Amino acid sequence: MADQPLKDDAYWRARLTPEEFHICREKGTERAFTGAYWDTKTAGTYQCRCCGGALFSSETKYDSGSGWPSFYRPLDPGSIEEHSDLSLGMQRTEVTCRHCGCHLGHVFADGPAPTGLRYCINSASLQLREADDEH
């Protein structure tokens, strides 16, 4: 699963807000249209809230109308993992950070070209490193 040894709940509770902990470590979901990045158009790299790993580029972010940040591909396919999620009586594909196991959201096959994928990601699982800060 993760490259790094998984940390315990106490470690993450000390570093994340209660909402971030619920979403990132307990596989929760923020309400649509409430997260910090659902309509952000700022250029940069979206990193994992837990480990800081680079996950998505603003260049692949688009408005899916879902109320969550949506991307049509990860920055590096090796930075994420996909898992079958049968919770809530649905069959979905969960997306997690490969490095630390952080729950990011889900991927759906209803996105735009060129991939046809929609990575529907919780804002609470991300932090945006703006393009001006990347140099």
C-alpha positions as CSV (number, residue, x, y, z in Angstrom):
1,M,0.0,0.0,0.0
2,A,2.1,2.9,1.2
3,D,5.8,3.5,0.7
4,Q,6.2,4.8,4.3
5,P,5.3,2.9,7.4
6,L,1.8,3.8,8.3
7,K,1.5,6.2,11.2
8,D,-1.0,5.7,14.0
9,D,-4.1,7.7,14.6
10,A,-2.4,9.8,17.4
11,Y,0.2,10.9,14.9
12,W,-2.4,12.1,12.4
13,R,-4.7,13.6,14.9
14,A,-1.8,15.8,16.1
15,R,-1.2,17.1,12.5
16,L,-4.6,17.3,11.0
17,T,-7.8,19.2,11.8
18,P,-10.7,17.0,12.9
19,E,-12.3,17.3,9.4
20,E,-9.0,16.5,7.7
21,F,-8.5,13.5,9.9
22,H,-12.0,12.2,9.2
23,I,-11.6,12.6,5.5
24,C,-7.9,11.6,5.1
25,R,-7.7,8.8,7.6
26,E,-11.3,7.6,8.1
27,K,-12.3,7.8,4.4
28,G,-14.9,10.5,5.0
29,T,-16.2,13.0,2.3
30,E,-16.7,16.7,2.6
31,R,-20.0,18.1,1.4
32,A,-20.2,19.2,-2.2
33,F,-19.4,22.9,-3.0
34,T,-17.8,23.4,0.5
35,G,-14.1,22.5,0.1
36,A,-11.4,25.1,-0.4
37,Y,-10.5,24.0,-3.9
38,W,-13.7,22.9,-5.7
39,D,-13.8,26.1,-7.9
40,T,-10.1,27.2,-7.5
41,K,-8.5,28.2,-10.8
42,T,-5.0,29.0,-9.4
43,A,-2.1,27.5,-11.2
44,G,0.0,25.0,-9.3
45,T,0.4,21.5,-7.9
46,Y,-2.0,19.8,-5.6
47,Q,-0.2,17.9,-3.0
48,C,-1.2,15.3,-0.4
49,R,-2.4,16.9,2.8
50,C,-0.7,14.2,4.8
51,C,2.7,13.7,3.3
52,G,3.1,16.5,0.8
53,G,3.5,14.3,-2.2
54,A,2.7,15.8,-5.6
55,L,-0.6,14.4,-6.9
56,F,-2.4,16.6,-9.5
57,S,-1.6,19.6,-11.7
58,S,-3.9,22.5,-12.0
59,E,-3.4,22.0,-15.8
60,T,-5.6,18.8,-15.6
61,K,-8.2,20.3,-13.2
62,Y,-11.7,21.0,-14.7
63,D,-15.1,22.0,-13.5
64,S,-17.1,18.7,-13.5
65,G,-20.1,20.4,-11.8
66,S,-19.8,17.9,-9.0
67,G,-18.8,20.3,-6.3
68,W,-15.4,18.7,-5.7
69,P,-12.0,19.4,-7.3
70,S,-11.9,17.2,-10.4
71,F,-8.9,16.2,-12.5
72,Y,-8.7,14.1,-15.6
73,R,-5.4,12.5,-14.7
74,P,-2.9,12.4,-11.8
75,L,0.5,14.2,-12.1
76,D,2.2,10.8,-12.0
77,P,0.1,7.6,-12.1
78,G,2.5,6.1,-9.6
79,S,1.6,8.6,-7.0
80,I,-1.8,7.2,-6.4
81,E,-3.4,3.8,-5.8
82,E,-6.9,2.6,-6.7
83,H,-9.0,0.3,-4.5
84,S,-12.4,-1.2,-4.9
85,D,-15.0,0.6,-2.6
86,L,-18.3,-1.2,-2.0
87,S,-19.4,1.1,0.8
88,L,-22.7,2.9,0.8
89,G,-24.3,0.2,-1.4
90,M,-22.3,1.4,-4.4
91,Q,-19.5,0.1,-6.5
92,R,-16.8,2.8,-6.8
93,T,-13.0,3.1,-7.1
94,E,-11.3,4.8,-4.2
95,V,-8.2,6.8,-4.8
96,T,-5.5,7.0,-2.1
97,C,-2.0,8.5,-1.9
98,R,0.5,5.8,-2.7
99,H,3.1,7.2,-0.2
100,C,1.0,7.5,3.0
101,G,-2.4,5.9,2.3
102,C,-4.4,9.2,2.6
103,H,-7.9,8.8,1.3
104,L,-8.3,11.3,-1.6
105,G,-11.6,10.5,-3.1
106,H,-12.9,8.4,-6.0
107,V,-12.3,8.1,-9.7
108,F,-15.1,7.7,-12.2
109,A,-15.2,6.9,-16.0
110,D,-17.3,10.0,-16.9
111,G,-14.5,12.5,-17.4
112,P,-13.3,14.5,-20.4
113,A,-10.8,13.6,-23.1
114,P,-8.1,12.7,-23.3
115,T,-8.5,10.1,-20.4
116,G,-12.3,9.9,-19.9
117,L,-11.6,9.9,-16.2
118,R,-12.8,12.1,-13.4
119,Y,-10.7,12.0,-10.3
120,C,-13.2,13.5,-7.8
121,I,-11.0,14.6,-4.8
122,N,-11.7,16.0,-1.4
123,S,-10.2,19.5,-0.9
124,A,-9.4,18.5,2.7
125,S,-7.1,15.8,1.3
126,L,-5.1,18.3,-0.7
127,Q,-3.0,21.4,-0.3
128,L,-2.2,23.7,-3.3
129,R,1.3,24.7,-3.9
130,E,0.8,27.7,-6.2
131,A,2.9,28.0,-9.3
132,D,4.7,31.1,-8.0
133,D,5.8,29.1,-4.9
134,E,7.2,26.2,-6.9
135,H,10.5,27.9,-8.0
